[in-house]
Amino acid sequence: MVDYTNVISMKPKIYFPGTLYGSYEIARPILEPDVEIVVFPEKVLSAEQLAEVFHDVDGAIVTAFEKISRSLIEAAPRLRAISKFGVGIETIDLEAATEHGIPVTNCPGANALGVAEHTLALMFSLLRHVPRLDRMVRQGDWIKSKRFYGADFEGSTLGIIGIGNVGSLVAQRACALGMSVIAYDPYQSAETVARTGAKKVNSLDDLLPVADVVSLHATVTKESRGMLGETEFRKMKPTAYLINAARAALVDQDAMFRALKERWISGAAVDVLEPEPLPLDSPLLQLDNLIITPHHAGTTLRTRERTLKQASSNLIRMLSGDIPDIGLCNPAVRDRFTQK
Ligand SMILES: NC(=O)c1ccc[n+]([C@@H]2O[C@H](COP(=O)([O-])OP(=O)(O)OC[C@H]3O[C@@H](n4cnc5c(N)ncnc54)[C@H](O)[C@@H]3O)[C@@H](O)[C@H]2O)c1
């Protein structure tokens, strides 16, 4: 365990997430020359434990496991920089951080390729029933498996919701598979979307009833939270599949459970759920038409390396008094930060 809390040092002290401890060697050369590290290997700290640690740190690298609430920020008198490992920042109270003059950065695009490729892995698994066929072979159902038809990619329609860094890479790759790709994203122009090979549609109503596969790649905002609920699932084809390698909060999970159990849709593959880790008694685990991976989409060697280097460099830069332009999530902090 690398817990240097007792070492007397003039270096700033930073929190490093225990869930990234397996990759610490990537961050070591960037962090150790300039900061002292506090890390609890392989541990997810409770809110109380996190508050205790944050009371005494100058900066933090955080993942989706660390909920950076207003009360946590207010219990951290020394905190002056937060660096999010990855893209999603819905777990960080940006308003509170800004009020306290704390810049928050993320790593736009750093993990996009890993997530896009995982999305394809989920799509192949779903359309060609890979996990179920594997189970059938092990149960001696080799011949019975011939009753199952895989779905063809070529000629199928993929509906992408949110076509930013990840969605664009998914669109390009799906086009190469011969899929027809449509995308709903009110914040991207038709020209930008067309450059990925996809065609922009203007509403979920233009996408849900025609897509054979619906893949979520939007960020979580007040507007997008719960954007797929019962009404939306009922608009999808009964033969359609849902993929969510973005965020659980985009989907009403109870509605998804019913949509799968009652076969309003054919199946789903998700990398993100609420809560994480998913408890072993979750009814979702009883569904035979749901594939689950453990928030693993960005976990390839190269993606992990790129993202961790970016998150570490962002933190060191902020602690040295400089705010990066790319990845700054609360630009309004600039005025307050320079006054510090
Ligand atoms: N599973 C994982 O391990 C993992 C890893 C990285 C990112 N993610 C998630 O994947 C998602 C996409 O990441 P990204 O890097 O492409 O982000 P991005 O910011 O590049 O793209 C997000 C897109 O969502 C669009 N969007 C915002 N609100 C929308 C709405 N209401 N309807 C439709 N589109 C909307 C934005 O315009 C943008 O184009 C995010 O939710 C991110 O948190 C998951």
The ligand as a MOL file (V3000), in Angstrom:
LIG
                    3D

  0  0  0     0  0            999 V3000
M  V30 BEGIN CTAB
M  V30 COUNTS 44 48 0 0 0
M  V30 BEGIN ATOM
M  V30 1 N -18.0190 3.1100 -20.3110 0
M  V30 2 C -16.9300 3.8180 -20.1310 0
M  V30 3 O -15.9430 3.3460 -19.5780 0
M  V30 4 C -16.8680 5.2300 -20.6640 0
M  V30 5 C -15.6150 5.7850 -20.9360 0
M  V30 6 C -15.5710 7.0500 -21.5120 0
M  V30 7 C -16.7280 7.7700 -21.7370 0
M  V30 8 N -17.9270 7.2360 -21.3880 0 CHG=1
M  V30 9 C -19.1640 7.9910 -21.6050 0
M  V30 10 O -19.4460 7.9630 -23.0010 0
M  V30 11 C -20.2170 9.1200 -23.3300 0
M  V30 12 C -19.6080 9.7800 -24.5700 0
M  V30 13 O -18.2800 10.2010 -24.2990 0
M  V30 14 P -17.5240 11.1360 -25.3700 0
M  V30 15 O -16.1080 11.1300 -25.0110 0
M  V30 16 O -17.9440 10.7900 -26.7460 0 CHG=-1
M  V30 17 O -18.1760 12.5500 -24.9880 0
M  V30 18 P -18.3270 13.8000 -25.9570 0
M  V30 19 O -18.5130 14.9700 -25.0680 0
M  V30 20 O -17.2200 13.8360 -26.9640 0
M  V30 21 O -19.6890 13.5100 -26.7580 0
M  V30 22 C -20.9370 13.5110 -26.1350 0
M  V30 23 C -21.9820 13.9320 -27.1580 0
M  V30 24 O -23.2560 13.8880 -26.5140 0
M  V30 25 C -24.0310 14.9220 -27.1100 0
M  V30 26 N -25.2020 15.2270 -26.3030 0
M  V30 27 C -25.3000 16.0130 -25.1980 0
M  V30 28 N -26.5820 16.0650 -24.7830 0
M  V30 29 C -27.2980 15.2990 -25.6430 0
M  V30 30 C -28.6800 14.9800 -25.7510 0
M  V30 31 N -29.5840 15.4610 -24.8750 0
M  V30 32 N -29.0850 14.1860 -26.7650 0
M  V30 33 C -28.1820 13.6870 -27.6460 0
M  V30 34 N -26.8700 13.9700 -27.6200 0
M  V30 35 C -26.4410 14.7630 -26.6240 0
M  V30 36 C -23.0540 16.0770 -27.1950 0
M  V30 37 O -23.5110 17.0490 -28.1290 0
M  V30 38 C -21.7960 15.3640 -27.6850 0
M  V30 39 O -21.7100 15.3650 -29.0960 0
M  V30 40 C -20.2320 9.9990 -22.0750 0
M  V30 41 O -21.4330 9.7910 -21.3760 0
M  V30 42 C -19.0670 9.4640 -21.2570 0
M  V30 43 O -19.2380 9.7080 -19.8770 0
M  V30 44 C -18.0070 5.9720 -20.8860 0
M  V30 END ATOM
M  V30 BEGIN BOND
M  V30 1 1 1 2
M  V30 2 2 2 3
M  V30 3 1 2 4
M  V30 4 1 4 5
M  V30 5 2 4 44
M  V30 6 2 5 6
M  V30 7 1 6 7
M  V30 8 2 7 8
M  V30 9 1 8 9
M  V30 10 1 8 44
M  V30 11 1 9 10
M  V30 12 1 9 42
M  V30 13 1 10 11
M  V30 14 1 11 12
M  V30 15 1 11 40
M  V30 16 1 12 13
M  V30 17 1 13 14
M  V30 18 2 14 15
M  V30 19 1 14 16
M  V30 20 1 14 17
M  V30 21 1 17 18
M  V30 22 2 18 19
M  V30 23 1 18 20
M  V30 24 1 18 21
M  V30 25 1 21 22
M  V30 26 1 22 23
M  V30 27 1 23 24
M  V30 28 1 23 38
M  V30 29 1 24 25
M  V30 30 1 25 26
M  V30 31 1 25 36
M  V30 32 1 26 27
M  V30 33 1 26 35
M  V30 34 2 27 28
M  V30 35 1 28 29
M  V30 36 1 29 30
M  V30 37 2 29 35
M  V30 38 1 30 31
M  V30 39 2 30 32
M  V30 40 1 32 33
M  V30 41 2 33 34
M  V30 42 1 34 35
M  V30 43 1 36 37
M  V30 44 1 36 38
M  V30 45 1 38 39
M  V30 46 1 40 41
M  V30 47 1 40 42
M  V30 48 1 42 43
M  V30 END BOND
M  V30 END CTAB
M  END
